[in-house]
């Protein structure tokens, strides 16, 4: 985003910023955001304006964040501090988004104290301009554990969870009808966050056994989606899904389990591509299919190279010359699938 020439300005909104530095010495989200901005400035320069907006309902927390950042801010960014209730801050952000130029981009980080402030209509409104991405952090295990109880209770403490479930999951969705695991719950929430054809993915964090949290990322742009998928696969090279606490004692079979996991992922992607190629697909088609299934272009290239070497029924045809494309050239990447740059697809894949 920072290096894109078509983007003139970047805004980062931290709606529930919390404490800057916690008692255990760990850095909160506003400090991590600020230090990331500083690192980018030091590496790439100061040409593009960046604004960091931090908010928390407790003014004491905001003052702690302000003290830490202002001491270290060497014109890295403009910082705005607010101590407002979440609903007021969301309304203020929505108003700001309405008056922005088309070349401005936004990232909204939402780490609520629970989930009661998370309304589907609010998230949809914040994302509707097509220039905004969002990261949402949710305490999955408590939500998953109490959903069934909340749906059948009239007690006030359960109302926020009941409202969350009914707003995001209409009808007879499985999350209402049956007991689901924490990981299934994450998948359901991720799919529910695909507003207006937005791209959505999740990354779970297992803090201890049976205690899951999850980050959800939403973007209107497929290239932004690819970038977050790259981060996920860097953090979890086995499946790109999440972080588990390492076992106290490693097993002799750990590496074997990892290898089996990689084989399973390869076979899953191979199945997806085989099904997709029941009808011919262009490189632009395949690029979107691969990303929507949360794999990377390099994973697709691995499968396609294997097919090209071993499967005579697999064809890659240059769409301009109508002749076989150069071996190993699949053009499944943003460089070749950016339709603003390449109006026409480069190759056609066929699996007879």
Secondary structure, DSSP 8 states (H G I E B T S, - for coil): --S-TT--EEEEEETT---SB-TTS-B-HHHHHHHHHHHHHHHH-S-SEEEEEEE-S-HHHHHHHHHHHHHH-SSS-EEEEE---HHHHHHHHHHHHHT--TTEEEEEEEE-SSSTT--HHHHHHHHTTSSEEEEEEE-HHHHHHHHHHHHT---GGGHHHHHHHHHHS-TT-HHHHS---HHHHHHHHHHHT-GGG-EEEEEEEEEETTEEEEEEEEESSHHHHHHHHHHHHHH-TTTSSEE----SS--TTHHHHHHHHHHHHHHHHHHHHHHHTTS-EEHHHHHHHHHHTT--HHHHHHHHHHHHHH-TTEEEEETTT-SB--TT----SHHHH-TTT-SS-SEEEEE-
